[in-house]
Amino acid sequence: MKFVSLISSGIDSPVATYLLSKKADEIILVHGDIRPFTDQREIENFTHLARHLKKIISCSVKTYVIFHGDSLTTFKQNCNNKYTCVFCKRTLLRYAEKIAEKESADAIIMGDSLGQVASQTLQNIRVVDDVVKIPILRPLIGFDKDDVVKIAKEIGTYELSILPSDGCNAVPNKPSTMAKLEKILEEENKIDVDNLVKKAVGTSKILII
């Protein structure tokens, strides 16, 4: 099987990727570069993580970096900001599905665990998942943070995941935890989402690691 993994420079998604790599013939890492909503260190940290994962994963690894900053900017300027995290996840999934089609992949991996942050409440997960047809695999869905950290330390990703960076400053002060699909669709209709996705995927880069 071939999986596309939506992967950040944080703790969770590298662990999710590692766990499901045992079931894969190939893993395609897809990273959303959110600059200017973070700094250069974030992409450098991700590169270190991707290199380490390639060393410890037994299957083939390929890495795409997609510039997500323009899409986030468009959402922030035109849509209700309390839904920014939901818009972000839905757009990342759109990218991942396009890459999966291109690479003939079978499913998308995400590092969500239930209820951990705003975009990972059950209600918001349902709204996020609605945007794609490809299966979404979440191996950490029932894990506590301590469980994930333990595995991250065992596989050597933890220290790389906590390297300093500015984090994401697109996150609203009061993110919605109970988004309604009809409201999200109404907000997304304010902009040309398809064009944003086409542009971002079309200018994506394959990272040589």
C-alpha positions as CSV (number, residue, x, y, z in Angstrom):
1,M,0.0,0.0,0.0
2,K,1.0,3.6,-0.5
3,F,0.0,6.4,2.0
4,V,0.2,10.1,1.8
5,S,1.0,11.5,5.3
6,L,0.1,15.1,6.2
7,I,3.0,15.9,8.4
8,S,4.0,19.0,10.4
9,S,7.1,19.7,12.5
10,G,5.2,18.9,15.7
11,I,5.2,15.7,17.8
12,D,2.1,13.9,16.7
13,S,2.2,13.5,12.9
14,P,5.8,12.0,12.7
15,V,4.7,9.4,15.2
16,A,1.5,8.6,13.2
17,T,3.6,8.3,10.1
18,Y,6.1,6.0,11.7
19,L,3.4,3.7,13.1
20,L,1.6,3.3,9.7
21,S,4.9,3.0,7.8
22,K,5.0,-0.6,8.9
23,K,1.9,-1.3,6.8
24,A,3.2,0.6,3.7
25,D,5.3,0.0,0.7
26,E,5.8,3.8,0.3
27,I,5.1,6.9,2.4
28,I,4.6,10.3,0.7
29,L,5.2,13.1,3.2
30,V,3.2,16.2,2.5
31,H,4.1,19.3,4.5
32,G,2.2,22.6,4.4
33,D,4.7,25.5,4.6
34,I,2.7,28.2,6.5
35,R,5.0,31.1,6.2
36,P,4.4,34.0,6.8
37,F,2.4,32.7,9.8
38,T,5.6,31.1,11.2
39,D,9.4,31.6,10.7
40,Q,12.1,30.0,8.6
41,R,13.0,27.7,11.5
42,E,9.8,25.7,11.1
43,I,10.6,24.5,7.6
44,E,14.2,23.8,8.7
45,N,12.8,21.7,11.7
46,F,10.5,19.8,9.3
47,T,13.5,19.0,7.0
48,H,15.4,17.5,10.0
49,L,12.3,15.4,10.9
50,A,11.8,14.2,7.3
51,R,15.5,13.1,7.1
52,H,15.2,11.3,10.4
53,L,12.0,9.5,9.4
54,K,13.6,8.4,6.2
55,K,16.4,6.8,8.2
56,I,14.1,4.9,10.5
57,I,11.3,3.9,8.2
58,S,11.8,0.7,6.3
59,C,9.6,1.6,3.2
60,S,10.3,4.1,0.5
61,V,9.8,7.8,1.4
62,K,9.1,10.8,-0.8
63,T,8.5,14.3,0.4
64,Y,6.4,17.2,-0.9
65,V,6.4,20.8,0.5
66,I,3.4,22.8,-0.4
67,F,3.2,26.6,0.2
68,H,0.1,26.9,2.3
69,G,0.7,30.5,3.4
70,D,-1.3,32.1,0.6
71,S,-4.3,29.9,1.2
72,L,-4.2,30.7,4.9
73,T,-3.9,34.4,4.2
74,T,-7.0,34.3,1.9
75,F,-9.0,32.5,4.6
76,K,-7.9,35.0,7.2
77,Q,-8.8,38.0,5.1
78,N,-12.2,36.8,3.8
79,C,-13.7,34.3,6.2
80,N,-14.7,34.1,9.8
81,N,-11.5,33.7,11.7
82,K,-12.9,31.4,14.4
83,Y,-13.0,28.6,11.8
84,T,-9.4,29.1,10.7
85,C,-8.1,25.8,12.0
86,V,-11.0,23.9,10.3
87,F,-10.3,25.8,7.0
88,C,-6.7,24.9,7.4
89,K,-7.2,21.2,7.9
90,R,-9.8,20.9,5.1
91,T,-7.4,22.7,2.7
92,L,-4.5,20.5,3.7
93,L,-6.6,17.4,3.0
94,R,-7.5,18.8,-0.4
95,Y,-3.8,19.1,-1.2
96,A,-3.1,15.6,0.1
97,E,-5.9,14.1,-2.0
98,K,-4.5,15.7,-5.1
99,I,-1.1,14.4,-4.3
100,A,-2.6,10.9,-3.6
101,E,-4.3,11.0,-7.0
102,K,-1.0,11.9,-8.7
103,E,1.0,9.3,-6.8
104,S,-1.8,6.6,-6.9
105,A,-1.8,6.4,-3.1
106,D,-4.5,4.5,-1.1
107,A,-5.1,6.7,2.0
108,I,-4.1,9.8,3.9
109,I,-2.4,9.7,7.3
110,M,-3.1,12.4,9.9
111,G,-1.7,12.8,13.5
112,D,-5.0,13.8,15.2
113,S,-5.9,12.5,18.6
114,L,-9.5,13.0,19.7
115,G,-10.3,16.2,21.5
116,Q,-6.7,17.4,21.9
117,V,-7.1,20.8,20.3
118,A,-9.8,22.8,18.5
119,S,-9.5,21.1,15.1
120,Q,-9.6,17.7,16.7
121,T,-13.0,17.6,18.5
122,L,-15.3,15.0,17.1
123,Q,-17.6,17.5,15.6
124,N,-14.7,19.3,13.8
125,I,-13.1,16.1,12.6
126,R,-16.4,15.2,11.0
127,V,-16.5,18.5,9.2
128,V,-12.9,18.2,8.1
129,D,-13.3,14.7,6.8
130,D,-16.2,15.7,4.6
131,V,-14.0,17.5,2.2
132,V,-12.3,14.4,0.6
133,K,-13.4,11.0,-0.5
134,I,-10.1,9.1,0.1
135,P,-9.8,7.2,3.3
136,I,-8.2,9.0,6.3
137,L,-6.1,7.0,8.8
138,R,-5.6,8.3,12.3
139,P,-3.5,5.9,14.3
140,L,-3.3,8.2,17.3
141,I,-7.0,8.9,17.6
142,G,-7.3,7.3,21.1
143,F,-3.9,8.2,22.4
144,D,-3.1,10.6,25.3
145,K,-0.3,13.1,24.7
146,D,1.9,11.2,27.1
147,D,1.5,8.1,25.0
148,V,2.5,10.0,21.9
149,V,5.5,11.6,23.5
150,K,6.7,8.3,24.8
151,I,6.8,6.8,21.3
152,A,8.3,10.0,19.9
153,K,11.2,9.7,22.3
154,E,11.7,6.0,21.5
155,I,11.9,6.6,17.8
156,G,14.1,9.8,18.1
157,T,11.6,12.4,16.7
158,Y,10.8,14.1,20.0
159,E,13.9,16.3,20.3
160,L,13.5,17.3,16.6
161,S,9.8,18.1,17.1
162,I,10.4,20.5,20.0
163,L,13.2,22.5,18.3
164,P,12.3,26.2,18.7
165,S,10.2,28.1,16.1
166,D,7.5,30.7,16.2
167,G,4.7,28.1,15.9
168,C,1.5,29.0,13.9
169,N,0.3,32.6,14.6
170,A,-2.7,32.1,12.3
171,V,-4.6,30.3,15.1
172,P,-7.5,32.4,16.4
173,N,-7.8,33.4,20.0
174,K,-11.1,31.5,20.3
175,P,-11.2,28.8,17.7
176,S,-14.5,27.1,17.1
177,T,-14.8,23.6,18.6
178,M,-18.3,22.8,17.2
179,A,-18.2,23.9,13.5
180,K,-21.2,23.1,11.4
181,L,-20.6,21.8,7.9
182,E,-23.2,24.2,6.3
183,K,-21.5,27.2,7.9
184,I,-18.1,26.1,6.8
185,L,-19.4,25.6,3.2
186,E,-21.0,29.1,3.4
187,E,-17.7,30.6,4.5
188,E,-15.7,28.8,1.9
189,N,-18.0,30.0,-0.9
190,K,-16.7,33.5,-0.2
191,I,-13.4,32.5,-1.9
192,D,-12.2,30.4,-4.8
193,V,-11.0,27.4,-2.9
194,D,-10.4,25.2,-5.9
195,N,-8.1,27.8,-7.4
196,L,-6.1,28.1,-4.1
197,V,-5.6,24.3,-4.1
198,K,-4.7,24.1,-7.7
199,K,-2.1,26.9,-7.3
200,A,-0.6,25.4,-4.1
201,V,-0.3,21.9,-5.5
202,G,0.9,23.2,-8.8
203,T,3.8,25.0,-7.2
204,S,4.7,22.3,-4.7
205,K,8.3,21.2,-4.4
206,I,9.7,17.7,-4.0
207,L,12.2,17.9,-1.1
208,I,15.4,15.9,-1.7
209,I,16.3,14.4,1.7
